[in-house]
Amino acid sequence: MDFLKLSREIEKDVIAIRRDLHMYPELGFELERTSEKVKCFLKNEGIDFYETAKTGVCAIIYGNGKKTIGIRADMDALPIEEKNDCEYKSQNKGKMHACGHDAHTAILMGTAKILNGIRHKLNGNVKLFFEPAEETVGGARLMIEDGVLKNPDVDAIIGLHVEEWIDVGKIGIKKGVVNAASNPFKIKIIGSGGHGANPQNTIDPIVIASNVISSLQTIVSREISPTDSAVITIGSIHGGTAQNIIPEEVELEGIIRCLNIEHRDYIKMRLREVTTGIVNSMRGKCEIQIDESYPCLYNDDYMTDLLVSSAEKIIQSKNIVKLDAPSMGVESFAYFAMEKPSVFYYLGCGNAYKNIVHAAHSNRFNIDERCLSIGVAIECQAVWDYLNEEEI
């Protein structure tokens, strides 16, 4: 099968889908229009589907075998005001597809169209996961709880993310751990407020907070090996109302990121110990909340080799970038990867000549739309190879 040829035959349609989604971005689970677009497309193609995880969609293409492979695309946008000047600029104020989920959804829809057209030739089934709320709570977890990996049972899963630092026409891929785990946290430090002229009569939570912030950084720099990666970020500080008032309390918010379970558990423990110890020694009190967020994303060796082999048929081996280091960013595809052998790769969408170089999550993020047909072709080839080939 010449999947690159097939994908280029529908390239204009996939670009049109992506631009339509880009113009009307939606956030979190509030994906009524986006979800409806996906469902209307699936209806027109004659593909069975059902709703899941509020505004998510799970579709099924039935082939002629028992094996089942899943493909995932996330659909939600970000609360960013777009600064790009293009005909398909966001029409929803304060919302933007600044992370490429419009491209991911369009690619999966294009992939669905091609695979459904050759379903009688597939030695197995294909499940299509259109995920909501990837940028917030991780819709993948709710989809799994809803049973999308069952009936028929999914054997393996593929996911992708467009990447601006990889040139269009190339992909990036890595075995093993690909993305970090994260734990958002909140710390409330409670002191005793008073007049700024008489600090001896107070317990200053701002001074305590400054000591906590400095000391938390030593957990990574002095307790985690320099050859391992971990991050503790304090991203928000709130406390005080005036220059001459020592406040009653200060609130800190931040996030822990690391690449294995052992470090995750250790840092959570030490964050509590260090914070409590400093606050108590400085006569204050504290409340600590650490949330469980996305797990680490691990690529299965077999699925990674299969994806590389499939991609070589589309873009040649010279255009496959083997990544050495994992990203400290998080990715909700990790929930799928925890359940089934999976592979997650980065689809190049950058083009310095066209000034498509701005980072994801920025107000000028964009993609070279030639990546869309490449993404469709690779997804189709990987599904074909998984279902129809005995060996990679």
Secondary structure as GFF3:
##gff-version 3
##sequence-region A 1 392
A	DSSP	alpha_helix	3	9	.	.	.	ID=ss1
A	DSSP	alpha_helix	11	23	.	.	.	ID=ss2
A	DSSP	alpha_helix	32	45	.	.	.	ID=ss3
A	DSSP	beta_strand	48	52	.	.	.	ID=ss4
A	DSSP	beta_strand	56	61	.	.	.	ID=ss5
A	DSSP	beta_strand	68	74	.	.	.	ID=ss6
A	DSSP	alpha_helix	101	117	.	.	.	ID=ss7
A	DSSP	three_ten_helix	119	121	.	.	.	ID=ss8
A	DSSP	beta_strand	125	131	.	.	.	ID=ss9
A	DSSP	alpha_helix	139	145	.	.	.	ID=ss10
A	DSSP	beta_strand	156	167	.	.	.	ID=ss11
A	DSSP	beta_strand	171	173	.	.	.	ID=ss12
A	DSSP	beta_strand	176	179	.	.	.	ID=ss13
A	DSSP	beta_strand	181	190	.	.	.	ID=ss14
A	DSSP	beta_strand	194	195	.	.	.	ID=ss15
A	DSSP	three_ten_helix	199	201	.	.	.	ID=ss16
A	DSSP	alpha_helix	205	223	.	.	.	ID=ss17
A	DSSP	beta_strand	230	238	.	.	.	ID=ss18
A	DSSP	beta_strand	245	246	.	.	.	ID=ss19
A	DSSP	beta_strand	249	258	.	.	.	ID=ss20
A	DSSP	alpha_helix	261	281	.	.	.	ID=ss21
A	DSSP	beta_strand	285	290	.	.	.	ID=ss22
A	DSSP	beta_strand	297	299	.	.	.	ID=ss23
A	DSSP	alpha_helix	301	315	.	.	.	ID=ss24
A	DSSP	three_ten_helix	317	319	.	.	.	ID=ss25
A	DSSP	beta_strand	320	322	.	.	.	ID=ss26
A	DSSP	alpha_helix	333	339	.	.	.	ID=ss27
A	DSSP	beta_strand	342	350	.	.	.	ID=ss28
A	DSSP	three_ten_helix	352	354	.	.	.	ID=ss29
A	DSSP	alpha_helix	370	388	.	.	.	ID=ss30
###
